[in-house]
Amino acid sequence: MTLGAGGVMVLTKRGRVRGVLADGVAAFKGVPYAAPPFGVNRFKPPQPHQPWSGELDASTYGPSVPAPPYPPPVDKLLTQPQIPGEECLNLNVWTPDQGAAGLPVMVWIHGGAFTNGSGAIPTYDGGSFARHGVVLVTLNYRLGVEGFLRLEDCSPNLGLLDQIAALKWVQDEIQAFGGNPDRVTVFGESAGGSSIAALMAMPAARGLFGRAICQSGPGAGLATSEEATLVAARLAASLGVRPTREAFGTIPADRLLAAQRQLSAQARASSLDPVGSARRLRAFAPVIDGDLLPGRPVDIIRAGASKDVRLIVGSNTDEHRLWLVPGGLIDSIDEETLQRSARAHGLEPDAIEAYRSGRPGATPGPTPGDVYASLLSDQYFRVPSIRLAEAHLEAGGATWMYEFAWPSPQFGGRLGACHALEIGFVFNNLGKGRAGLHGEDPPRDLAATMHQAWVRFATTGDPGWQPYDLLKRPTMIFWPTCKTIDDPRAPERMAWEGLLNEGP
C-alpha cells in the first residue's frame, strides 16, 4: 500500500486501485470481484473480471444489485442505497494505514431476506473495525430472481456462488490491503446469517474461512428443490415465458423486479397469517439443490463439515416485533388466534403459559400479541440458532452463544430488541445513517462492548465468554450488564423440544 497526492494506492492482481484515507483508515469502495452479471453473463455463475489499465477509482461505493424497495412500513426503518450501474458485483475494503501486514480479516454478508440489501449501507462502514486492527470487507451479491431462481438450465444459487467468488477474491487479494487470508472470519445477519450457515455446509466454500458468526438467521427460510421449482413455474407463468435462462434473460430488469415484488408480497402475506403454515416460506432463497448445497446446513454441519470452524451464533430477544409492531398487526392478535397459532406450530397448550410467565413485570401482563411475537421470534430465530449451536457442538466444533437484549425506544418502546437492531452495535456505528431502529440516544458503551467481542473473536478465536455446552448452555446476554447466563428462558426453549427438526 502506498500513499499518493490523490489518496492511497493498492496494487492488486487485476490492476491498481486508488482509495481514500481518513481518520487513520484507508477505504477502497466499489472494487469489482466478478464481471457484471448482465448480457451474456446473465443467470450464469460469476465470471472473472478482466484486468484494467490505469487506476481504478475506489473513492465511492459502486453500483448496487437490482432490488425493490423494502415494503412498508419497515421501509421507514431500514435503509437501502440504490446506485445504478452494471458493475454491481463489487466489494468494499477498510484497512488501517500503518503499513500493516497479516491482520485478521472480517467479511460481512448483508441481510435483506435474499431480496434486499447492499454492502454500501452506512451502518456497514468498516472504519471502526479497521481502527481496531481488522481488515473489514463488505460485498454485494445477486438477490431475488437474479440470484435465487431455479431455472431449468442454471444454478438456483447464483447469489451463494457470488459470495464464494468474493471470498476467493479475499484469498487472492487481501494481502495487498494488509490482511491475512488464513485469518478470515465471515459474519452476517438475517439472510446473511443464513448464508453463513449455508457456506459452512458447502463443499465449494471449504477452506475460505476459519471463523464464522451467524446473527439472527442460521438456516431458516431455505427452499427445497420442489418449492423452488414451483416458485419458478409460477413466476414464469405470470411473465408468459418458459422457466429457462434464455427466456428470463430477455426480460428487462424492471419488469422482472415487478413480478418478483408481486410474488414476494404473496409469500409475505402468508407468512404473517397468524394461523398459517408452521413453516415460513420465502419466494426467493437459497435452494437445497443436492449439488452446491447438498442438504440442510444443520445436518451437514452436525456430520462434521465445518468442525474446524469456530462459531458464534445468536439472535435478538424480540426479533419478530420488527414485522408486527410498525404496522399494528401485534394489536390484532386475540387469545383465540394465539391459541390456534400455537397449535398450528405444534406447540403444547402449556407452552403459552411458559411464555406468559417468562415475561414478568408487565401490567396487567403480556398481551396475546406480545406472546405471539415471542413465539415467532423463537420459532424463526432463537431456536434455529440453538439447533445450529447444538449441531456444531455434536461435531466437535468450538461454539459460543449470545442474545442481544437492548430494547429500542422506537414506537414507544414496543419494538423491543427487534430484528436487525444489533447491527449498529456490532459495527459500533450508531451515529451513521438515520436514527432508524436505534432512536436518538442508544447506549454507546454497549456498542463498544459488543464490537470489541467481535474484534476479539476475529483476532484470537475467542469472544471472551464461556463456550456453549449442552449441560449449562451458557449464553452471553448483551444488556444490561453484559454477562453470561446459563440456559436463559429454559421453559420456552424446552417448549420446542422435538419441533423445528423438519424442513431446511
SETOR-577760 format. One record per residue (C-alpha): residue in three letters; x, y, z; residue number from 0. Coordinates in Angstrom, 3 decimals, padded with zeros to 6 digits. Last residue first. Example, Ala and Ser with C-alpha at 12.3 -4.5 7.8 and 13.67 -1.06 7.14 Angstrom:
REC  code        px        py        pz  pos
REC   Ser   013.670  -001.060   007.140    1
REC   Ala   012.300  -004.500   007.800    0
//
This chain:
REC  code        px        py        pz  pos
REC   Pro  -034.489  -026.777   005.610  503
REC   Gly  -037.524  -028.896   006.537  502
REC   Glu  -038.103  -030.857   009.720  501
REC   Asn  -036.457  -030.535   013.115  500
REC   Leu  -038.373  -027.450   014.151  499
REC   Leu  -040.111  -029.406   016.902  498
REC   Gly  -038.944  -032.261   019.147  497
REC   Glu  -038.218  -029.857   022.001  496
REC   Trp  -039.857  -026.533   021.165  495
REC   Ala  -041.396  -025.955   024.624  494
REC   Met  -037.927  -026.648   026.036  493
REC   Arg  -036.659  -023.293   024.779  492
REC   Glu  -039.569  -021.513   026.447  491
REC   Pro  -039.004  -023.346   029.726  490
REC   Ala  -035.246  -022.549   029.546  489
REC   Arg  -035.676  -018.787   029.350  488
REC   Pro  -031.881  -018.273   029.518  487
REC   Asp  -029.866  -021.525   029.632  486
REC   Asp  -026.990  -020.358   031.829  485
REC   Ile  -026.496  -016.598   031.853  484
REC   Thr  -023.270  -014.909   030.734  483
REC   Lys  -022.940  -011.197   031.406  482
REC   Cys  -023.421  -007.969   029.517  481
REC   Thr  -024.793  -005.796   032.352  480
REC   Pro  -027.957  -004.553   030.629  479
REC   Trp  -027.712  -005.876   028.036  478
REC   Phe  -025.783  -008.178   025.651  477
REC   Ile  -026.668  -011.542   027.169  476
REC   Met  -023.829  -014.039   026.674  475
REC   Thr  -025.261  -017.559   026.740  474
REC   Pro  -024.090  -020.526   028.825  473
REC   Arg  -025.970  -023.738   027.873  472
REC   Lys  -025.382  -025.474   031.236  471
REC   Leu  -025.369  -029.093   030.044  470
REC   Leu  -025.370  -028.795   026.249  469
REC   Asp  -022.268  -026.617   026.049  468
REC   Tyr  -021.580  -023.128   024.776  467
REC   Pro  -018.163  -021.542   025.264  466
REC   Gln  -017.693  -019.169   028.222  465
REC   Trp  -017.112  -015.534   027.336  464
REC   Gly  -014.327  -013.533   025.746  463
REC   Pro  -015.004  -013.675   022.009  462
REC   Asp  -012.352  -016.388   021.439  461
REC   Gly  -010.769  -017.020   018.025  460
REC   Thr  -007.944  -014.579   018.774  459
REC   Thr  -008.257  -011.703   016.282  458
REC   Ala  -011.649  -012.352   014.707  457
REC   Phe  -013.095  -013.272   018.116  456
REC   Arg  -011.520  -010.219   019.758  455
REC   Val  -012.947  -007.926   017.095  454
REC   Trp  -016.436  -009.421   017.574  453
REC   Ala  -016.156  -009.004   021.344  452
REC   Gln  -014.856  -005.447   020.862  451
REC   His  -017.931  -004.541   018.832  450
REC   Met  -020.253  -005.911   021.507  449
REC   Thr  -018.585  -003.923   024.287  448
REC   Ala  -018.231  -000.693   022.292  447
REC   Ala  -021.855  -000.870   021.180  446
REC   Leu  -022.978  -001.427   024.778  445
REC   Asp  -020.967   001.621   025.846  444
REC   Arg  -022.683   003.593   023.101  443
REC   Pro  -026.099   003.116   024.669  442
REC   Pro  -028.627   004.449   022.123  441
REC   Asp  -029.624   008.147   022.241  440
REC   Glu  -031.648   009.237   019.209  439
REC   Gly  -033.594   006.126   018.263  438
REC   His  -031.921   002.845   017.435  437
REC   Leu  -034.267   001.365   014.823  436
REC   Gly  -033.959   004.178   012.311  435
REC   Ala  -031.887   007.063   013.683  434
REC   Arg  -030.723   007.929   010.193  433
REC   Gly  -027.316   006.933   008.855  432
REC   Lys  -024.168   006.580   010.936  431
REC   Gly  -024.144   007.578   014.606  430
REC   Leu  -024.713   004.094   015.980  429
REC   Asn  -021.732   002.771   014.045  428
REC   Asn  -020.000   000.451   016.505  427
REC   Phe  -020.182  -002.229   013.756  426
REC   Val  -021.657  -004.814   016.154  425
REC   Phe  -023.778  -002.128   017.823  424
REC   Gly  -025.178  -000.880   014.510  423
REC   Ile  -026.052  -004.460   013.616  422
REC   Glu  -027.853  -005.283   016.885  421
REC   Leu  -031.239  -003.862   015.886  420
REC   Ala  -031.571  -006.097   012.802  419
REC   His  -034.611  -007.958   014.228  418
REC   Cys  -036.125  -006.480   017.359  417
REC   Ala  -034.804  -005.934   020.867  416
REC   Gly  -038.075  -004.326   021.912  415
REC   Leu  -040.150  -002.721   019.175  414
REC   Arg  -042.737  -001.602   021.750  413
REC   Gly  -040.535   001.061   023.294  412
REC   Gly  -042.959   003.847   022.435  411
REC   Phe  -042.699   003.054   018.764  410
REC   Gln  -038.905   003.452   018.924  409
REC   Pro  -037.084   003.159   022.254  408
REC   Ser  -035.259   000.021   021.078  407
REC   Pro  -034.853  -002.691   023.685  406
REC   Trp  -031.333  -003.988   024.482  405
REC   Ala  -031.468  -007.807   024.567  404
REC   Phe  -028.912  -009.230   022.147  403
REC   Glu  -028.527  -012.956   022.831  402
REC   Tyr  -025.261  -014.870   022.543  401
REC   Met  -023.920  -018.398   022.039  400
REC   Trp  -020.331  -019.599   021.557  399
REC   Thr  -019.172  -022.725   019.720  398
REC   Ala  -015.929  -024.681   019.229  397
REC   Gly  -016.775  -027.572   016.894  396
REC   Gly  -016.808  -031.194   017.981  395
REC   Ala  -019.462  -032.380   015.518  394
REC   Glu  -022.058  -032.510   018.301  393
REC   Leu  -021.100  -028.943   019.195  392
REC   His  -021.797  -027.743   015.665  391
REC   Ala  -025.194  -029.423   015.685  390
REC   Glu  -026.108  -027.972   019.085  389
REC   Ala  -025.098  -024.471   018.003  388
REC   Leu  -027.179  -024.817   014.838  387
REC   Arg  -030.192  -026.025   016.815  386
REC   Ile  -029.765  -023.114   019.233  385
REC   Ser  -029.817  -020.661   016.336  384
REC   Pro  -032.886  -022.452   014.930  383
REC   Val  -034.489  -021.944   018.386  382
REC   Arg  -033.706  -018.221   018.562  381
REC   Phe  -034.580  -017.177   015.000  380
REC   Tyr  -037.748  -018.352   013.274  379
REC   Gln  -039.517  -020.230   016.046  378
REC   Asp  -038.173  -018.172   018.928  377
REC   Ser  -039.155  -014.809   017.485  376
REC   Leu  -042.441  -016.360   016.382  375
REC   Leu  -043.356  -017.437   019.902  374
REC   Ser  -042.249  -014.111   021.374  373
REC   Ala  -044.379  -012.131   018.920  372
REC   Tyr  -047.405  -014.323   019.722  371
REC   Val  -046.862  -013.750   023.445  370
REC   Asp  -046.829  -009.978   022.929  369
REC   Gly  -049.864  -010.164   020.653  368
REC   Pro  -051.783  -012.156   023.266  367
REC   Thr  -050.988  -009.315   025.670  366
REC   Pro  -048.261  -009.611   028.294  365
REC   Gly  -049.383  -008.779   031.831  364
REC   Pro  -051.652  -006.312   033.637  363
REC   Thr  -049.145  -004.703   033.960  362
REC   Ala  -045.838  -006.026   032.646  361
REC   Gly  -043.238  -007.020   035.208  360
REC   Pro  -042.901  -010.696   034.452  359
REC   Arg  -042.175  -012.104   030.990  358
REC   Gly  -041.395  -015.799   031.453  357
REC   Ser  -044.798  -016.432   032.997  356
REC   Arg  -046.549  -015.647   029.714  355
REC   Tyr  -044.136  -017.668   027.582  354
REC   Ala  -044.422  -020.749   029.780  353
REC   Glu  -048.191  -020.275   029.811  352
REC   Ile  -048.219  -020.370   026.007  351
REC   Ala  -046.203  -023.583   026.022  350
REC   Asp  -048.708  -025.253   028.366  349
REC   Pro  -051.058  -025.927   025.447  348
REC   Glu  -048.450  -027.981   023.518  347
REC   Leu  -046.829  -026.373   020.491  346
REC   Gly  -047.115  -027.876   017.014  345
REC   His  -046.960  -024.609   015.073  344
REC   Ala  -050.624  -024.839   014.136  343
REC   Arg  -051.452  -025.422   017.808  342
REC   Ala  -049.638  -022.213   018.795  341
REC   Ser  -051.463  -020.308   016.048  340
REC   Arg  -054.853  -021.569   017.222  339
REC   Gln  -054.089  -020.468   020.800  338
REC   Leu  -052.863  -017.039   019.702  337
REC   Thr  -055.883  -016.516   017.453  336
REC   Glu  -058.247  -017.364   020.317  335
REC   Glu  -056.404  -015.042   022.680  334
REC   Asp  -056.512  -012.048   020.343  333
REC   Ile  -053.890  -010.857   017.850  332
REC   Ser  -054.910  -007.584   016.180  331
REC   Asp  -052.646  -005.473   018.394  330
REC   Ile  -049.479  -007.113   017.032  329
REC   Leu  -050.525  -006.217   013.489  328
REC   Gly  -050.031  -002.514   014.260  327
REC   Gly  -047.999  -001.773   011.131  326
REC   Pro  -044.801  -000.847   012.998  325
REC   Val  -045.269  -003.545   015.702  324
REC   Leu  -045.612  -006.916   013.958  323
REC   Trp  -042.798  -007.044   011.408  322
REC   Leu  -039.959  -005.665   013.556  321
REC   Arg  -041.557  -007.370   016.558  320
REC   His  -040.338  -010.678   015.159  319
REC   Glu  -036.866  -010.445   016.630  318
REC   Asp  -037.731  -009.718   020.266  317
REC   Thr  -034.782  -011.190   022.185  316
REC   Asn  -032.212  -010.856   019.423  315
REC   Ser  -030.298  -013.807   017.972  314
REC   Gly  -027.192  -015.920   018.368  313
REC   Val  -024.325  -017.878   016.854  312
REC   Ile  -020.572  -017.603   017.315  311
REC   Leu  -018.578  -020.313   015.535  310
REC   Arg  -015.009  -021.590   015.271  309
REC   Val  -014.581  -023.513   012.010  308
REC   Asp  -012.721  -026.832   012.426  307
REC   Lys  -015.979  -028.788   012.743  306
REC   Ser  -017.178  -027.332   009.471  305
REC   Ala  -018.468  -030.402   007.569  304
REC   Gly  -018.723  -032.506   010.728  303
REC   Ala  -021.941  -034.503   010.305  302
REC   Arg  -023.746  -031.966   012.502  301
REC   Ile  -022.702  -029.284   009.987  300
REC   Ile  -024.262  -031.279   007.154  299
REC   Asp  -027.471  -031.753   009.133  298
REC   Val  -027.713  -028.078   010.149  297
REC   Pro  -026.975  -026.959   006.582  296
REC   Arg  -029.895  -028.962   005.179  295
REC   Gly  -028.674  -030.862   002.139  294
REC   Pro  -026.200  -030.848  -000.769  293
REC   Leu  -025.907  -027.084  -001.237  292
REC   Leu  -023.820  -026.795  -004.412  291
REC   Asp  -025.190  -030.136  -005.593  290
REC   Gly  -028.235  -031.606  -003.881  289
REC   Asp  -030.214  -028.467  -004.754  288
REC   Ile  -031.111  -027.256  -001.299  287
REC   Val  -032.114  -023.849  -002.618  286
REC   Pro  -031.017  -020.468  -001.321  285
REC   Ala  -033.944  -018.036  -001.050  284
REC   Phe  -036.576  -016.390  -003.205  283
REC   Ala  -040.311  -016.869  -002.606  282
REC   Arg  -039.742  -017.357   001.089  281
REC   Leu  -041.635  -019.935   003.107  280
REC   Arg  -042.116  -019.673   006.862  279
REC   Arg  -043.011  -023.105   008.113  278
REC   Ala  -045.853  -023.609   010.602  277
REC   Ser  -048.259  -022.735   007.830  276
REC   Gly  -050.920  -020.173   008.608  275
REC   Val  -052.726  -019.445   011.842  274
REC   Pro  -051.341  -015.974   012.470  273
REC   Asp  -051.063  -015.211   008.744  272
REC   Leu  -047.891  -013.143   008.508  271
REC   Ser  -046.072  -015.812   006.481  270
REC   Ser  -048.993  -015.990   004.031  269
REC   Ala  -048.836  -012.260   003.387  268
REC   Arg  -045.072  -012.409   002.860  267
REC   Ala  -045.402  -015.166   000.263  266
REC   Gln  -047.983  -013.139  -001.678  265
REC   Ala  -045.881  -009.997  -001.417  264
REC   Ser  -042.838  -011.902  -002.693  263
REC   Leu  -044.778  -012.986  -005.803  262
REC   Gln  -045.818  -009.417  -006.573  261
REC   Arg  -042.372  -007.989  -005.848  260
REC   Gln  -040.725  -010.566  -008.115  259
REC   Ala  -043.047  -009.691  -010.989  258
REC   Ala  -042.138  -006.004  -010.606  257
REC   Leu  -038.432  -006.854  -010.333  256
REC   Leu  -038.590  -008.854  -013.566  255
REC   Arg  -040.239  -005.954  -015.362  254
REC   Asp  -037.533  -003.587  -014.108  253
REC   Ala  -034.739  -005.979  -015.123  252
REC   Pro  -035.918  -006.295  -018.721  251
REC   Ile  -036.870  -009.855  -019.714  250
REC   Thr  -034.640  -011.429  -022.370  249
REC   Gly  -032.502  -013.381  -019.901  248
REC   Phe  -035.628  -014.989  -018.485  247
REC   Ala  -036.233  -016.853  -021.740  246
REC   Glu  -032.614  -017.901  -022.263  245
REC   Arg  -032.120  -018.953  -018.644  244
REC   Thr  -035.205  -021.160  -018.754  243
REC   Pro  -038.518  -021.156  -016.855  242
REC   Arg  -040.645  -020.776  -020.023  241
REC   Val  -042.280  -017.430  -020.637  240
REC   Gly  -045.659  -015.720  -020.111  239
REC   Leu  -044.470  -013.464  -017.274  238
REC   Ser  -047.015  -014.703  -014.721  237
REC   Ala  -046.444  -018.267  -015.930  236
REC   Ala  -042.679  -017.914  -015.486  235
REC   Leu  -043.163  -016.645  -011.936  234
REC   Arg  -045.461  -019.525  -011.059  233
REC   Ala  -043.119  -022.099  -012.597  232
REC   Ala  -040.087  -020.601  -010.837  231
REC   Val  -041.860  -020.685  -007.468  230
REC   Leu  -042.909  -024.315  -008.013  229
REC   Thr  -039.341  -025.342  -008.916  228
REC   Ala  -038.060  -023.613  -005.776  227
REC   Glu  -040.555  -025.479  -003.606  226
REC   Glu  -039.578  -028.825  -005.138  225
REC   Ser  -035.854  -028.167  -004.735  224
REC   Thr  -036.374  -027.332  -001.097  223
REC   Ala  -036.104  -023.727  -000.036  222
REC   Leu  -034.118  -022.152   002.772  221
REC   Gly  -036.163  -019.977   005.131  220
REC   Ala  -034.409  -020.740   008.387  219
REC   Gly  -030.711  -021.583   008.096  218
REC   Pro  -028.804  -019.742   010.822  217
REC   Gly  -030.618  -016.395   010.718  216
REC   Ser  -030.331  -013.935   013.554  215
REC   Gln  -026.573  -013.291   013.607  214
REC   Cys  -024.329  -016.147   012.489  213
REC   Ile  -020.632  -015.500   013.199  212
REC   Ala  -017.950  -017.579   011.482  211
REC   Arg  -014.299  -018.453   011.881  210
REC   Gly  -011.819  -020.329   009.669  209
REC   Phe  -012.678  -019.005   006.222  208
REC   Leu  -012.196  -019.972   002.548  207
REC   Gly  -011.102  -023.536   003.344  206
REC   Arg  -014.329  -025.207   002.261  205
REC   Ala  -016.643  -022.879   000.349  204
REC   Ala  -017.250  -025.250  -002.598  203
REC   Pro  -018.011  -028.114  -000.184  202
REC   Met  -020.998  -026.136   001.141  201
REC   Ala  -022.203  -026.663   004.725  200
REC   Met  -020.364  -023.752   006.389  199
REC   Leu  -021.373  -021.603   003.410  198
REC   Ala  -025.037  -022.435   004.084  197
REC   Ala  -024.753  -021.442   007.749  196
REC   Ile  -023.065  -018.177   006.729  195
REC   Ser  -025.749  -017.537   004.111  194
REC   Ser  -028.457  -017.963   006.737  193
REC   Gly  -026.651  -015.309   008.777  192
REC   Gly  -026.547  -013.025   005.734  191
REC   Ala  -030.249  -013.644   005.183  190
REC   Ser  -030.656  -012.455   008.788  189
REC   Glu  -027.230  -011.103   009.792  188
REC   Gly  -023.723  -011.871   008.565  187
REC   Phe  -020.237  -012.858   009.583  186
REC   Val  -017.266  -014.458   007.857  185
REC   Thr  -013.949  -014.542   009.727  184
REC   Val  -010.722  -014.838   007.716  183
REC   Arg  -007.322  -015.421   009.331  182
REC   Asp  -005.515  -017.515   006.674  181
REC   Pro  -006.026  -014.837   004.019  180
REC   Asn  -004.041  -012.391   006.220  179
REC   Gly  -004.903  -008.767   005.622  178
REC   Gly  -002.715  -005.740   004.935  177
REC   Phe  -004.630  -004.497   001.875  176
REC   Ala  -002.313  -006.215  -000.641  175
REC   Gln  -002.686  -009.371   001.452  174
REC   Ile  -006.429  -009.268   000.724  173
REC   Glu  -006.059  -010.099  -002.963  172
REC   Asp  -006.231  -013.810  -003.745  171
REC   Gln  -007.937  -015.187  -000.628  170
REC   Val  -010.259  -012.186  -000.478  169
REC   Trp  -011.121  -012.677  -004.153  168
REC   Lys  -011.964  -016.295  -003.275  167
REC   Leu  -014.347  -014.973  -000.624  166
REC   Ala  -015.970  -012.710  -003.234  165
REC   Ala  -016.383  -015.643  -005.622  164
REC   Ile  -017.924  -017.687  -002.790  163
REC   Gln  -020.431  -014.905  -002.119  162
REC   Asp  -021.273  -014.735  -005.825  161
REC   Leu  -021.816  -018.516  -005.847  160
REC   Leu  -024.255  -018.027  -002.977  159
REC   Gly  -026.182  -015.467  -005.036  158
REC   Leu  -026.134  -017.795  -008.047  157
REC   Asn  -027.891  -020.471  -006.014  156
REC   Pro  -030.595  -021.774  -008.352  155
REC   Ser  -027.884  -022.993  -010.747  154
REC   Cys  -028.789  -022.905  -014.416  153
REC   Asp  -030.692  -024.852  -017.068  152
REC   Glu  -034.236  -025.431  -015.840  151
REC   Leu  -034.491  -022.257  -013.802  150
REC   Arg  -034.476  -022.277  -010.015  149
REC   Leu  -034.449  -018.602  -009.060  148
REC   Phe  -032.074  -017.421  -006.328  147
REC   Gly  -029.747  -014.644  -007.522  146
REC   Glu  -031.374  -012.844  -010.436  145
REC   Val  -034.887  -013.601  -009.186  144
REC   Gly  -034.210  -012.209  -005.731  143
REC   Leu  -030.667  -011.091  -004.994  142
REC   Arg  -027.232  -011.158  -006.594  141
REC   Tyr  -024.346  -010.471  -004.206  140
REC   Asn  -022.865  -007.229  -002.899  139
REC   Leu  -019.923  -007.125  -000.531  138
REC   Thr  -018.489  -005.839   002.728  137
REC   Val  -014.843  -006.316   003.749  136
REC   Leu  -013.173  -005.290   007.017  135
REC   Val  -009.413  -005.520   007.661  134
REC   Val  -009.189  -005.638   011.447  133
REC   Gly  -006.815  -003.721   013.729  132
REC   His  -009.201  -001.807   015.985  131
REC   Arg  -009.220   001.278   013.768  130
REC   Ala  -010.130  -001.052   010.894  129
REC   Phe  -013.176  -002.386   012.741  128
REC   Ser  -014.315   001.170   013.485  127
REC   Gly  -013.879   002.237   009.860  126
REC   Gly  -015.856  -000.651   008.383  125
REC   Asp  -018.953   001.267   007.313  124
REC   Tyr  -021.793  -001.271   007.495  123
REC   Thr  -024.228   001.185   009.118  122
REC   Pro  -023.939   003.379   006.011  121
REC   Ile  -025.444   000.697   003.716  120
REC   Ala  -022.985   000.112   000.850  119
REC   Gly  -022.808  -003.704   001.049  118
REC   Ser  -026.383  -003.788  -000.153  117
REC   Gly  -029.776  -005.070   000.895  116
REC   Asn  -032.940  -006.600  -000.492  115
REC   Thr  -034.254  -009.843  -001.997  114
REC   Phe  -032.341  -012.517  -000.076  113
REC   Ala  -034.460  -011.710   003.006  112
REC   Gly  -032.497  -008.452   003.475  111
REC   Gly  -029.241  -009.428   005.148  110
REC   His  -025.665  -008.398   004.433  109
REC   Ile  -022.610  -010.639   004.233  108
REC   Trp  -019.687  -009.102   006.144  107
REC   Val  -016.123  -010.381   005.627  106
REC   Met  -013.733  -009.978   008.567  105
REC   Val  -009.965  -010.171   008.092  104
REC   Pro  -007.276  -010.526   010.750  103
REC   Leu  -004.105  -008.539   010.019  102
REC   Gly  -001.054  -010.187   008.483  101
REC   Ala   000.521  -006.941   007.330  100
REC   Ala   000.256  -003.321   008.441   99
REC   Gly   001.813  -000.373   006.662   98
REC   Gln   000.081   001.873   009.171   97
REC   Asp  -002.947   002.639   007.045   96
REC   Pro  -005.506   000.500   008.862   95
REC   Thr  -007.919  -001.239   006.448   94
REC   Trp  -011.416  -000.783   005.074   93
REC   Val  -012.433  -002.767   001.982   92
REC   Asn  -015.565  -002.562  -000.165   91
REC   Leu  -016.934  -005.143  -002.586   90
REC   Asn  -018.285  -005.350  -006.108   89
REC   Leu  -020.655  -007.469  -008.131   88
REC   Cys  -022.685  -004.416  -009.185   87
REC   Glu  -020.579  -003.325  -012.152   86
REC   Glu  -023.787  -002.813  -014.187   85
REC   Gly  -024.713   000.655  -012.958   84
REC   Pro  -027.216   002.462  -010.772   83
REC   Ile  -026.747   003.053  -007.007   82
REC   Gln  -029.830   002.418  -004.871   81
REC   Pro  -028.929   002.699  -001.196   80
REC   Gln  -031.068   000.592   001.178   79
REC   Thr  -032.071   001.879   004.602   78
REC   Leu  -034.331   000.109   007.094   77
REC   Leu  -036.753   001.867   009.468   76
REC   Lys  -039.130   003.767   007.172   75
REC   Asp  -039.115   000.880   004.678   74
REC   Val  -040.370  -001.271   007.565   73
REC   Pro  -043.911   000.055   006.984   72
REC   Pro  -043.984  -000.561   004.095   71
REC   Pro  -042.183  -002.972   001.785   70
REC   Tyr  -038.432  -002.514   001.306   69
REC   Pro  -037.616  -001.038  -002.075   68
REC   Pro  -037.028  -003.473  -004.949   67
REC   Ala  -033.522  -004.744  -005.694   66
REC   Pro  -031.039  -004.515  -008.567   65
REC   Val  -027.524  -005.086  -007.175   64
REC   Ser  -025.794  -001.866  -006.141   63
REC   Pro  -023.351   000.140  -008.228   62
REC   Gly  -020.011   001.095  -006.653   61
REC   Tyr  -019.408   002.996  -003.446   60
REC   Thr  -017.059   005.952  -003.670   59
REC   Ser  -013.283   006.520  -003.627   58
REC   Ala  -012.383   003.320  -005.467   57
REC   Asp  -011.176   004.940  -008.701   56
REC   Leu  -009.481   002.139  -010.636   55
REC   Glu  -006.089   003.279  -011.862   54
REC   Gly  -004.511   002.698  -015.259   53
REC   Ser  -005.390  -000.415  -017.194   52
REC   Trp  -007.995  -002.894  -016.059   51
REC   Pro  -007.839  -006.653  -015.563   50
REC   Gln  -010.900  -008.623  -016.700   49
REC   His  -013.382  -009.753  -014.075   48
REC   Pro  -013.829  -013.495  -013.800   47
REC   Gln  -017.413  -014.756  -014.293   46
REC   Pro  -019.974  -015.240  -011.548   45
REC   Pro  -022.239  -018.222  -012.299   44
REC   Lys  -024.670  -017.502  -015.142   43
REC   Phe  -028.160  -016.013  -014.969   42
REC   Arg  -026.963  -013.009  -017.023   41
REC   Asn  -023.365  -013.280  -018.178   40
REC   Val  -024.108  -012.823  -021.896   39
REC   Gly  -025.801  -009.507  -021.124   38
REC   Phe  -025.679  -008.828  -017.392   37
REC   Pro  -023.871  -010.216  -014.357   36
REC   Pro  -021.047  -007.597  -014.468   35
REC   Ala  -017.699  -009.406  -014.152   34
REC   Ala  -016.514  -010.551  -010.740   33
REC   Tyr  -014.664  -009.118  -007.701   32
REC   Pro  -015.185  -005.484  -008.655   31
REC   Val  -013.866  -002.841  -006.200   30
REC   Gly  -016.732  -000.477  -005.336   29
REC   Lys  -015.052   001.088  -002.340   28
REC   Phe  -011.478   001.200  -001.078   27
REC   Ala  -011.131   002.784   002.359   26
REC   Ala  -007.877   003.584   004.173   25
REC   Val  -008.303   004.314   007.876   24
REC   Gly  -006.291   006.701   010.054   23
REC   Asp  -009.087   009.241   010.319   22
REC   Ala  -009.456   009.440   006.521   21
REC   Leu  -007.527   007.952   003.600   20
REC   Val  -009.193   007.422   000.234   19
REC   Gly  -008.866   004.654  -002.317   18
REC   Arg  -006.963   004.130  -005.548   17
REC   Val  -006.845   000.631  -007.030   16
REC   Arg  -004.110  -000.546  -009.392   15
REC   Gly  -004.753  -003.608  -011.527   14
REC   Arg  -006.212  -007.107  -011.630   13
REC   Lys  -003.607  -008.757  -009.380   12
REC   Thr  -003.999  -005.894  -006.915   11
REC   Leu  -001.716  -002.881  -006.453   10
REC   Val  -003.003  -000.631  -003.689    9
REC   Met  -002.948   003.181  -003.697    8
REC   Val  -003.939   005.753  -001.078    7
REC   Gly  -005.264   009.222  -001.795    6
REC   Gly  -004.804   011.739  -004.581    5
REC   Ala  -001.329   013.005  -003.721    4
REC   Gly  -000.103   009.488  -003.191    3
REC   Leu   000.294   006.983  -000.379    2
REC   Thr   001.366   003.407  -000.970    1
REC   Met   000.000   000.000   000.000    0
//
